[in-house]
Each structure stands twice: as structure tokens, then as C-alpha cells.
Amino acid sequence: SQSLIPLSDHLTSESAYLFPGQITVFSEHGLIVPDSVLHLTFDPFPAFSRNGDTVILMDKNETVLDAVTYTPDFGGNRDGISIERTDPLGVSSDPSNWKEHPDSHSAGYINFHYDENPDPLQPVLALKTGSNKIIIWFNRFVSSESLTRLTFGNQRLTPVDTANGQDGNKFTFQSPAEIEKKYQKITLQSMLDPAGRDYSASTIPLSFIPEKGDLLINEIMYQPLSGRYGAFSDQSQYIEFVNATEVPLLLNGLHIHDEPDKHGQTRSIIPVIPEYSVLNPGDFGVFYPDTSSSFQNSRIFDAFSLHPEDSTRFYRASRLTLGLPVSGAPVYLAHKQTGVLDRVHYSPTWHNRSLIETRGISLERICKNLPTQMENNWSSSSIASGGTPGKENALVVQTTPSDTYTVELVPNPFSPSDGHMAIHYHPPFTDALIRIRIFDRNGRLARNLVDGDRAEPHGRRLWDGRMNDGRLCRQGLYVIYVEFFRPADKKHHSVRTVGVLAY
């Protein structure tokens, strides 16, 4: 419904003027405002919806002077709380130009959030959406006419939707060539906001929608401590995932679900993820359940000594549990646009078998380069708090060393029936001695292969897949720990990598 209220019917004289900087308030009867304010009261006053509405100011010829369409995202959808404009020169239709009053309203006074110098105009997300298309979002409205100098690598981006001259915070651009999935940045030269304020050049990495294998399940807490178990804080279930690519990935739309039934139906848990959330290469995200909307009041925050700034990579589901059974179950990590990204059917048998009690201890992935469902690629967290949500796993190793000129395993995986695994090495300093030890996934020593021999400049040692007592090792994942040391000056360098024994 629409309400048209002629203001002239409510003026106390034939002419009324609003002087520069003066405030006018339209309200129901009963609102108290300063005497210096032009105050027009109406009875009845239009009812504005909590679910969003449009307010239009027109002249006598019904020419629109100003208008704002608000939504619940603007705030102010609580009793007695107003939304107010922040930047007087900003665009009325820009959601970022509105904030809710902290505890009441400022009718008749300068707005509580009044700000003549808003945050610098900058891009908040650049997303590849087609083979050669990119959408860029800005933190507030930008002048479409200023978006003509965007470069992507050595190429110029062409605006697709700025020809109509409409300002906004979201625009599409086209690249002259197909966009590769690699880390690259977009440079924006000299942007203007609708008020004509000029902002210097800015850059933003190009993000991608995750595809299968881009995000990997990395840690699972399925049996947390609860009920103030001993001296420990209550924990919560959680699922951690890692960005296994070299590009930023968009997280909005990410969720977990269970095994599909015979009709292909699943039960999903969809955490709250802010619209522009991106996970950078190698970073970790965490899904956790909690009834408190405050990260600092959550169980996971206290139990694992997290920091407030960690909240940007922790995503809450408003519930008590993620529904992860103690007996084990399939867990799917999926995205609403690209489907299943990763899957694991975890089991309590994956814990370190030397542990008597595994309650309050997470299952950690050992190597992101090996299959998620590989049992020997998981074991119990060795951290005192019981897990490492949002951080590098305590057990993590790589199948290839960080410095491939130091240690290399060939072949990997290998089978003892086909020969040996060669451990090639190149010492990082001269006159080095070398020690090579091999451990199983639970940290138990399987073989002392080399202990204090002189290391050749380009050396090699062979492992036949056997333990110290001559028995063949079981198939699975083994940690190869290589140390170089020089007793004279106590110089030391170590490399930890992973070999896979397969029959």
C-alpha cells in the first residue's frame, strides 16, 4: 500500500522555509524534538514494515526529490531503534550509507553516525563468473563513469553494465581472453564516488568459486568434551577445511551435508557466511555450532584459546551440534553452485591406537596431497587442547619437501616387491652428517635407516620398506625424517616428508 501525505496541510503558516543545515522531522504526535527543528506531525502516521519498505520525498508536482528503499539488512528492525544516513553526500539508495542508532534515534539532532569523511572507496570482492567475465563489488557506491581504467595482468577490462550510467556497488567486466585459474590481481585506477570524491588506485586479487578438490576437509572434532569435563572448558564439534589451491576462493554458499538417501536427498547444515567471505590459499576455515551469536562467547573460542580476529574464518551454525556421530559417518563439504567439493567417511579407528581416551581429541589430516578417504592420512591431534581449529594441523607433513633440492623420494608411492624407495638428498651446508629415521603415522619409530654417516653433496639412501627387526612394514603412510647436522658449530637442518608404502 502507498501513503501520500501533503506536508502543506500541516504547516502553521502559508510559507515555511528550510534553511541550510536546518533539520525537519516528520513524525507521529508525541515525539519531542528541539524547538529549532521544523516538526510536522501526522495522525495517523504511515506504518513502515520491519521487512523493508520505500520512503519517497516529492515536490507538489510529484517529482521525486529523494528516496530510500530499506531492507532488514540496514538494521533498525528493533523497537525504538532508527536507521540513519551517515554520509550527507552519499547516495540514499546505498545500503552502506545507513546504520542503525546504537540505542534509540537522533530525530531533530545531528545523526549519531554522521560522517563527512567516509571510508575510502575500494573493491571488496572480484569474482570470476564465466570464462572471461569478472564481477567486482565495492564497499559503497561508485560512479560508473569512472570505471574505465581497470587492468588485469597486461590486459584492459571492458565494462559490461556501466553504459546506462547507473551508480552502484556491483559491476561486471569482460576480459579479452579466457581467464586462467591462477593467482592474479586487478588494478583499478582513480575511482570516483557519486559525490565526485577521487580515490587513488587500488588492487584486489581475483577470487574463484570453489570446485571439486579446491577445498579439503582437514580436521574433524566429533566427540568434544562437555559438561565441564575435569579442568577443561567445554568444547564443540567442528569441521575444518583448507584452501588447497593457489587462488582465493569464495565461501558464501558453502555447507556440509550427510550421505544422500535413495532419492538423492540430503540433510544440510548451512552456517552463516558473510557475502564477501574469501579464503586465501593455504588458509583454514571452520564450521562450528553454537547458540551464542558472539564468537567470543562461544565454546570453541574458550576451549582452544582463540583470538577475536579469528572470527573472520569461523562460521557458525545456530545449533548445539553438527550431528557428527561418535561411531563415524560420511561428511560432505559442498558448494551451492558447484556441488560436492570433498567427502570423508571418518571412523574412531583412525585415532592413534596408543591412546586410551580419545574424547576431546580431533582427527587431523596428515597430508593434503594424499586422498581424503585414506585411513592412514588421519590420526589424533597431538596438541594439549585437543585440536587446532583454524590453524595448521600438528601432524601436517607434505608428500614433497618444502625445499625439493634438499630431499626427494623416488618412487613415491613405492612397493617393496618392486624394489626400494630412494631418498635423494642435497645437504644445505658442507661437511654435514646425516640421520634418517622413518616413523609410522602414529609417530612410532619403524626404522633407523642412517645414523650419523657423512652426507655426500648429492647423496642417496635406499629403504626397502622394512622395520629395524627385518619385518615388512604395513602399507600406509610413513614420515621420513631427515636431519643434517655439523657438530663443530652445532649447525642443524631437518626435513620432514611423507612416503607411501603400497602393495
C-alpha positions as CSV (number, residue, x, y, z in Angstrom):
1,S,0.0,0.0,0.0
2,Q,1.0,3.6,-0.5
3,S,0.5,6.6,1.7
4,L,0.7,10.1,0.2
5,I,0.9,12.8,2.9
6,P,0.7,16.5,1.7
7,L,3.1,18.4,4.0
8,S,1.5,21.7,3.3
9,D,-1.7,20.7,5.1
10,H,0.3,20.5,8.3
11,L,2.2,23.8,8.1
12,T,1.2,26.6,10.5
13,S,1.7,29.4,8.0
14,E,1.3,29.9,4.3
15,S,5.1,29.8,3.7
16,A,7.7,27.7,5.5
17,Y,11.4,27.6,4.7
18,L,14.1,25.1,5.5
19,F,17.4,27.0,5.9
20,P,20.8,25.5,5.0
21,G,21.7,22.9,7.6
22,Q,18.3,23.0,9.3
23,I,16.6,19.8,10.2
24,T,12.9,18.9,9.6
25,V,11.3,16.0,11.3
26,F,8.0,14.2,10.2
27,S,6.6,12.1,13.0
28,E,3.5,10.9,14.9
29,H,2.2,13.1,17.7
30,G,4.2,12.9,20.9
31,L,7.8,12.9,19.6
32,I,9.8,15.6,21.4
33,V,12.4,17.4,19.3
34,P,14.4,20.7,19.8
35,D,12.5,24.0,19.3
36,S,14.8,24.9,16.4
37,V,13.6,22.0,14.3
38,L,10.7,22.3,11.8
39,H,8.5,19.5,13.2
40,L,5.5,18.2,11.2
41,T,3.2,15.6,12.9
42,F,0.7,13.3,11.3
43,D,-2.1,11.2,12.7
44,P,-2.1,8.5,11.5
45,F,1.5,8.2,10.5
46,P,2.4,5.6,7.8
47,A,3.4,2.2,9.1
48,F,6.8,1.2,7.9
49,S,7.5,-2.5,7.6
50,R,10.2,-4.3,9.5
51,N,10.7,-6.5,6.4
52,G,11.7,-3.5,4.2
53,D,9.9,-0.5,2.6
54,T,10.4,2.6,0.5
55,V,10.2,6.2,1.6
56,I,9.9,8.9,-1.1
57,L,10.1,12.7,-0.8
58,M,8.3,14.5,-3.7
59,D,7.5,18.1,-4.6
60,K,4.0,19.4,-5.4
61,N,4.4,18.1,-9.0
62,E,5.2,14.6,-7.6
63,T,8.8,14.9,-8.8
64,V,10.9,12.7,-6.7
65,L,13.4,14.7,-4.6
66,D,14.9,11.8,-2.7
67,A,14.0,8.2,-2.0
68,V,15.3,5.2,0.0
69,T,14.4,1.6,-0.1
70,Y,15.5,-0.1,3.1
71,T,15.7,-3.8,3.9
72,P,16.2,-5.6,7.3
73,D,20.0,-5.6,6.4
74,F,20.0,-1.9,7.0
75,G,19.3,-2.5,10.7
76,G,16.8,-0.7,12.8
77,N,14.3,-3.6,12.9
78,R,14.1,-3.4,16.7
79,D,11.5,-1.5,18.7
80,G,12.6,2.1,19.2
81,I,15.7,1.9,17.0
82,S,16.1,4.1,13.9
83,I,18.3,3.9,10.8
84,E,20.2,7.0,9.9
85,R,22.2,8.3,7.0
86,T,25.9,8.5,7.6
87,D,27.4,10.5,4.7
88,P,25.4,13.6,3.7
89,L,26.9,13.5,0.2
90,G,26.5,9.7,-0.2
91,V,23.7,8.1,-2.2
92,S,20.4,7.5,-0.4
93,S,19.9,4.1,-2.1
94,D,23.4,2.9,-1.0
95,P,22.9,0.4,1.9
96,S,26.4,1.2,3.2
97,N,25.3,4.8,3.7
98,W,22.9,3.7,6.5
99,K,23.5,2.5,10.1
100,E,21.2,1.8,13.0
101,H,21.3,4.0,16.0
102,P,23.0,2.2,18.9
103,D,20.2,2.6,21.4
104,S,17.4,5.0,20.2
105,H,17.2,7.7,17.5
106,S,18.5,11.1,16.7
107,A,15.4,12.8,15.4
108,G,16.0,16.6,15.4
109,Y,19.7,16.3,16.1
110,I,22.8,15.5,14.0
111,N,22.9,11.8,13.2
112,F,24.8,9.7,15.7
113,H,26.8,8.1,12.8
114,Y,27.2,11.4,10.8
115,D,30.4,11.2,8.8
116,E,31.6,13.7,6.2
117,N,34.7,11.6,5.5
118,P,33.5,8.0,4.8
119,D,35.9,5.1,4.5
120,P,37.9,5.1,1.3
121,L,36.2,3.7,-1.8
122,Q,37.7,0.3,-2.5
123,P,36.8,-3.1,-4.1
124,V,35.8,-5.8,-1.6
125,L,35.5,-8.8,-4.0
126,A,36.5,-9.6,-7.6
127,L,35.0,-12.9,-8.7
128,K,35.4,-14.8,-11.9
129,T,31.9,-15.8,-13.1
130,G,32.4,-17.0,-16.6
131,S,35.2,-18.0,-19.0
132,N,36.1,-14.3,-19.4
133,K,33.8,-12.3,-17.1
134,I,34.5,-10.8,-13.7
135,I,32.1,-9.2,-11.2
136,I,33.6,-6.6,-8.8
137,W,31.8,-5.5,-5.6
138,F,32.7,-2.2,-3.8
139,N,32.4,-1.3,-0.2
140,R,30.0,1.6,-1.2
141,F,28.5,3.1,-4.4
142,V,31.0,4.1,-7.1
143,S,30.5,6.3,-10.1
144,S,30.0,4.0,-13.1
145,E,31.6,6.6,-15.4
146,S,34.9,6.3,-13.5
147,L,35.3,2.5,-14.1
148,T,37.1,2.8,-17.4
149,R,40.7,2.1,-16.3
150,L,40.9,-1.4,-15.0
151,T,43.8,-3.7,-15.9
152,F,44.1,-7.4,-15.4
153,G,47.6,-8.7,-16.0
154,N,48.6,-6.8,-19.2
155,Q,45.0,-6.5,-20.4
156,R,42.3,-3.9,-20.1
157,L,39.0,-5.0,-18.7
158,T,35.9,-3.7,-20.5
159,P,32.8,-2.6,-18.5
160,V,29.7,-4.6,-19.5
161,D,26.9,-2.9,-17.5
162,T,28.0,0.7,-17.0
163,A,26.6,2.1,-20.2
164,N,23.3,3.1,-18.6
165,G,25.2,5.4,-16.2
166,Q,23.7,3.9,-13.1
167,D,25.9,4.1,-10.0
168,G,26.0,1.1,-7.7
169,N,28.4,-1.2,-5.8
170,K,28.4,-4.1,-8.2
171,F,29.6,-4.2,-11.8
172,T,30.5,-6.8,-14.5
173,F,33.6,-6.6,-16.7
174,Q,34.9,-8.6,-19.6
175,S,38.4,-9.8,-20.2
176,P,39.6,-10.1,-23.9
177,A,40.9,-13.6,-23.2
178,E,39.8,-16.6,-21.2
179,I,40.7,-16.3,-17.6
180,E,43.2,-18.8,-16.2
181,K,42.8,-20.2,-12.7
182,K,45.9,-18.7,-11.2
183,Y,46.7,-16.1,-8.6
184,Q,46.4,-12.6,-10.3
185,K,45.4,-9.1,-9.3
186,I,43.1,-6.5,-10.8
187,T,44.3,-2.9,-10.7
188,L,41.7,-0.1,-10.6
189,Q,42.9,3.4,-11.4
190,S,41.5,6.6,-9.8
191,M,37.9,5.7,-8.8
192,L,35.2,8.3,-8.1
193,D,32.2,8.0,-5.8
194,P,28.9,9.6,-6.9
195,A,29.8,12.8,-4.9
196,G,32.8,13.2,-7.2
197,R,35.4,12.4,-4.5
198,D,38.5,10.9,-6.1
199,Y,40.3,7.9,-4.7
200,S,43.7,6.6,-5.7
201,A,44.5,3.4,-7.4
202,S,43.6,0.1,-5.7
203,T,44.3,-3.6,-6.3
204,I,42.4,-6.7,-5.4
205,P,43.1,-10.4,-6.0
206,L,40.8,-12.3,-8.3
207,S,38.7,-14.9,-6.5
208,F,37.1,-18.0,-7.8
209,I,34.1,-20.2,-7.0
210,P,35.5,-23.4,-5.4
211,E,35.3,-26.6,-7.5
212,K,35.9,-30.3,-6.6
213,G,39.2,-30.7,-4.7
214,D,39.7,-27.0,-4.1
215,L,38.6,-27.1,-0.5
216,L,39.5,-30.2,1.5
217,I,38.2,-31.4,4.8
218,N,41.2,-31.1,7.1
219,E,40.2,-31.7,10.7
220,I,37.2,-33.3,12.5
221,M,36.1,-32.9,16.1
222,Y,33.2,-35.3,16.5
223,Q,33.4,-36.1,20.3
224,P,34.1,-32.9,22.2
225,L,34.5,-32.6,25.9
226,S,31.3,-31.3,27.5
227,G,29.8,-30.9,31.0
228,R,32.9,-29.2,32.3
229,Y,35.0,-32.3,31.9
230,G,37.8,-32.1,34.5
231,A,39.7,-28.9,34.3
232,F,38.9,-28.4,30.6
233,S,36.5,-25.9,29.1
234,D,33.5,-27.3,27.1
235,Q,34.4,-27.9,23.5
236,S,32.1,-28.1,20.5
237,Q,32.1,-30.2,17.4
238,Y,33.7,-28.6,14.3
239,I,34.7,-29.3,10.8
240,E,37.9,-27.6,9.5
241,F,38.7,-27.2,5.8
242,V,41.7,-25.9,3.9
243,N,42.1,-24.0,0.7
244,A,44.3,-26.4,-1.3
245,T,44.7,-24.1,-4.3
246,E,46.8,-21.1,-5.2
247,V,43.9,-18.7,-5.6
248,P,41.4,-17.1,-3.2
249,L,38.0,-18.9,-3.0
250,L,34.6,-17.6,-2.4
251,L,33.0,-19.2,0.7
252,N,29.4,-17.9,0.5
253,G,27.2,-20.8,-0.4
254,L,29.5,-23.4,1.3
255,H,27.8,-26.0,3.6
256,I,28.1,-29.6,4.8
257,H,25.6,-32.4,4.4
258,D,25.2,-36.1,5.1
259,E,25.0,-39.2,2.8
260,P,22.3,-38.8,0.1
261,D,19.4,-41.2,0.6
262,K,17.9,-43.4,-2.1
263,H,16.1,-40.4,-3.6
264,G,19.3,-38.3,-3.6
265,Q,18.0,-36.1,-0.7
266,T,20.4,-34.9,1.9
267,R,20.2,-33.0,5.2
268,S,22.4,-29.9,5.1
269,I,23.9,-27.6,7.7
270,I,24.4,-24.1,6.3
271,P,26.5,-21.8,8.6
272,V,26.2,-18.1,8.4
273,I,28.9,-16.9,6.0
274,P,29.2,-13.2,5.1
275,E,28.5,-12.3,1.5
276,Y,32.1,-11.4,0.5
277,S,34.0,-14.0,2.6
278,V,37.0,-15.3,0.8
279,L,39.5,-18.0,1.9
280,N,43.1,-17.3,0.8
281,P,45.5,-20.0,-0.4
282,G,46.6,-22.3,2.4
283,D,44.2,-20.8,4.9
284,F,41.8,-22.7,7.1
285,G,38.0,-22.2,7.6
286,V,36.0,-23.8,10.4
287,F,32.3,-24.7,10.7
288,Y,31.1,-24.9,14.3
289,P,27.8,-25.0,16.1
290,D,26.8,-22.6,18.9
291,T,23.7,-20.9,20.1
292,S,25.5,-17.7,21.0
293,S,25.9,-15.3,18.1
294,S,29.0,-13.8,19.8
295,F,32.2,-15.6,18.7
296,Q,34.0,-14.6,21.9
297,N,31.2,-16.2,24.0
298,S,31.3,-19.5,22.0
299,R,32.5,-22.8,23.4
300,I,35.1,-23.2,20.6
301,F,36.6,-19.8,21.5
302,D,37.3,-20.6,25.1
303,A,38.3,-24.3,24.6
304,F,41.0,-23.6,22.0
305,S,42.3,-20.2,23.2
306,L,41.3,-18.4,20.0
307,H,41.5,-14.7,19.3
308,P,38.8,-12.2,18.3
309,E,40.4,-11.7,14.9
310,D,40.0,-15.4,14.2
311,S,36.3,-14.8,13.8
312,T,36.7,-13.9,10.1
313,R,37.4,-17.6,9.3
314,F,35.0,-19.3,11.8
315,Y,31.4,-19.8,10.5
316,R,28.7,-20.5,13.0
317,A,25.6,-22.8,12.6
318,S,22.9,-21.8,15.1
319,R,22.6,-25.1,16.8
320,L,24.2,-27.2,19.6
321,T,25.9,-29.8,17.4
322,L,26.8,-30.6,13.8
323,G,25.4,-34.0,14.3
324,L,28.7,-35.9,13.9
325,P,28.2,-39.4,15.5
326,V,30.9,-41.0,17.7
327,S,30.7,-44.1,15.6
328,G,31.7,-42.3,12.4
329,A,29.8,-41.1,9.4
330,P,30.2,-39.7,5.9
331,V,30.6,-35.9,5.8
332,Y,30.3,-33.9,2.5
333,L,31.7,-30.4,2.0
334,A,29.7,-28.8,-0.8
335,H,29.0,-25.5,-2.5
336,K,25.6,-24.4,-3.7
337,Q,26.8,-23.7,-7.2
338,T,29.4,-26.5,-7.8
339,G,28.2,-29.4,-5.7
340,V,30.4,-31.7,-3.6
341,L,34.0,-30.4,-3.1
342,D,35.3,-33.1,-0.7
343,R,34.0,-36.1,1.2
344,V,35.2,-38.2,4.1
345,H,33.7,-41.2,6.0
346,Y,35.6,-40.8,9.3
347,S,35.9,-43.6,11.8
348,P,37.0,-43.8,15.5
349,T,39.6,-46.4,14.4
350,W,41.5,-43.7,12.7
351,H,42.7,-42.4,16.1
352,N,46.2,-43.2,17.4
353,R,45.8,-46.7,18.8
354,S,48.2,-46.0,21.7
355,L,45.6,-43.6,23.1
356,I,43.4,-44.9,25.9
357,E,40.9,-42.0,25.7
358,T,40.1,-40.1,22.5
359,R,37.3,-37.9,23.8
360,G,38.1,-34.2,23.3
361,I,40.8,-35.1,20.6
362,S,40.2,-34.2,17.0
363,L,41.1,-36.3,13.9
364,E,43.7,-34.4,11.9
365,R,44.6,-34.8,8.3
366,I,48.3,-35.5,7.9
367,C,48.9,-34.6,4.2
368,K,46.6,-32.6,1.9
369,N,48.3,-34.1,-1.2
370,L,47.0,-37.6,-0.3
371,P,43.4,-38.8,-0.6
372,T,40.9,-37.6,2.0
373,Q,39.5,-41.0,2.5
374,M,42.8,-42.7,3.0
375,E,42.7,-44.0,6.6
376,N,46.5,-43.7,7.2
377,N,46.2,-40.0,6.2
378,W,44.5,-39.3,9.5
379,S,45.4,-39.5,13.2
380,S,44.8,-38.0,16.6
381,S,45.8,-34.4,17.2
382,S,48.9,-34.2,19.5
383,I,48.0,-30.7,20.8
384,A,47.2,-30.4,24.6
385,S,44.0,-28.6,23.9
386,G,42.8,-31.5,21.7
387,G,42.7,-29.8,18.3
388,T,43.9,-27.0,16.1
389,P,40.8,-25.3,14.6
390,G,41.8,-22.6,12.2
391,K,45.5,-23.4,12.4
392,E,48.0,-25.7,10.8
393,N,47.5,-29.3,12.0
394,A,50.0,-30.6,14.5
395,L,50.6,-33.7,12.3
396,V,50.8,-32.0,9.0
397,V,53.5,-33.0,6.5
398,Q,53.9,-32.8,2.8
399,T,54.5,-35.6,0.3
400,T,57.2,-33.3,-1.3
401,P,59.5,-31.3,0.9
402,S,59.4,-27.6,1.0
403,D,62.9,-27.5,-0.5
404,T,63.0,-30.1,-3.2
405,Y,66.7,-29.6,-3.6
406,T,67.2,-30.9,-0.1
407,V,65.3,-34.2,-0.1
408,E,63.3,-36.1,-2.7
409,L,61.6,-39.6,-2.6
410,V,61.6,-41.7,-5.7
411,P,59.3,-43.5,-6.4
412,N,56.5,-42.3,-4.1
413,P,54.4,-44.3,-3.5
414,F,56.5,-47.5,-3.7
415,S,56.1,-51.2,-3.3
416,P,58.8,-53.4,-1.6
417,S,58.0,-56.1,-4.2
418,D,59.2,-53.8,-6.9
419,G,62.4,-52.6,-5.3
420,H,63.4,-49.8,-3.0
421,M,62.4,-46.2,-2.3
422,A,65.4,-43.9,-3.0
423,I,65.8,-41.0,-0.6
424,H,67.8,-38.4,-2.6
425,Y,69.3,-35.5,-0.6
426,H,71.4,-32.4,-1.1
427,P,72.8,-31.1,2.2
428,P,72.2,-27.3,2.8
429,F,75.8,-26.9,4.1
430,T,79.2,-28.6,3.7
431,D,80.8,-31.2,6.0
432,A,77.3,-32.4,7.1
433,L,76.4,-35.6,8.9
434,I,73.1,-37.2,8.1
435,R,70.5,-39.1,10.1
436,I,67.4,-40.7,8.6
437,R,64.6,-42.1,10.7
438,I,61.2,-43.4,9.5
439,F,58.1,-43.3,11.6
440,D,54.6,-44.6,11.1
441,R,51.5,-42.3,11.1
442,N,51.1,-42.7,14.9
443,G,54.7,-41.4,15.5
444,R,56.2,-44.8,16.3
445,L,59.7,-45.4,15.1
446,A,59.8,-48.0,12.3
447,R,63.4,-47.8,11.0
448,N,66.7,-46.1,11.9
449,L,68.0,-46.0,8.3
450,V,71.0,-43.8,8.7
451,D,72.6,-42.6,12.0
452,G,75.5,-40.1,11.7
453,D,77.0,-41.0,8.4
454,R,78.8,-38.4,6.3
455,A,76.5,-36.8,3.8
456,E,77.6,-36.7,0.2
457,P,77.0,-33.4,-1.7
458,H,74.4,-35.3,-3.9
459,G,73.6,-38.4,-1.9
460,R,71.1,-41.3,-1.9
461,R,69.9,-43.8,0.6
462,L,67.6,-46.7,0.0
463,W,64.7,-48.0,2.1
464,D,63.4,-51.5,1.4
465,G,60.1,-51.0,3.3
466,R,61.3,-53.0,6.3
467,M,61.4,-52.2,10.1
468,N,64.5,-52.4,12.3
469,D,63.8,-56.1,13.1
470,G,63.5,-57.0,9.4
471,R,59.8,-57.3,9.1
472,L,58.0,-55.7,6.3
473,C,56.1,-52.6,7.3
474,R,52.3,-52.4,6.7
475,Q,51.1,-50.5,3.8
476,G,50.3,-46.9,4.5
477,L,51.8,-43.5,5.1
478,Y,55.3,-43.1,6.7
479,V,57.1,-40.0,7.8
480,I,60.6,-39.7,6.5
481,Y,62.6,-37.5,8.9
482,V,66.0,-36.4,7.5
483,E,68.4,-34.4,9.7
484,F,71.7,-32.7,8.6
485,F,74.0,-31.5,11.4
486,R,77.6,-30.4,11.9
487,P,78.8,-30.9,15.5
488,A,81.7,-28.4,15.2
489,D,79.4,-25.4,15.0
490,K,76.1,-27.0,16.0
491,K,74.6,-26.2,12.7
492,H,71.4,-28.1,12.1
493,H,68.7,-28.5,9.4
494,S,65.9,-31.0,9.2
495,V,63.3,-32.0,6.6
496,R,60.1,-34.0,7.2
497,T,58.3,-35.5,4.3
498,V,56.0,-38.4,3.6
499,G,56.4,-41.7,1.8
500,V,53.6,-44.0,0.9
501,L,54.1,-47.8,1.1
502,A,51.7,-49.6,-1.2
503,Y,51.5,-53.3,-2.0
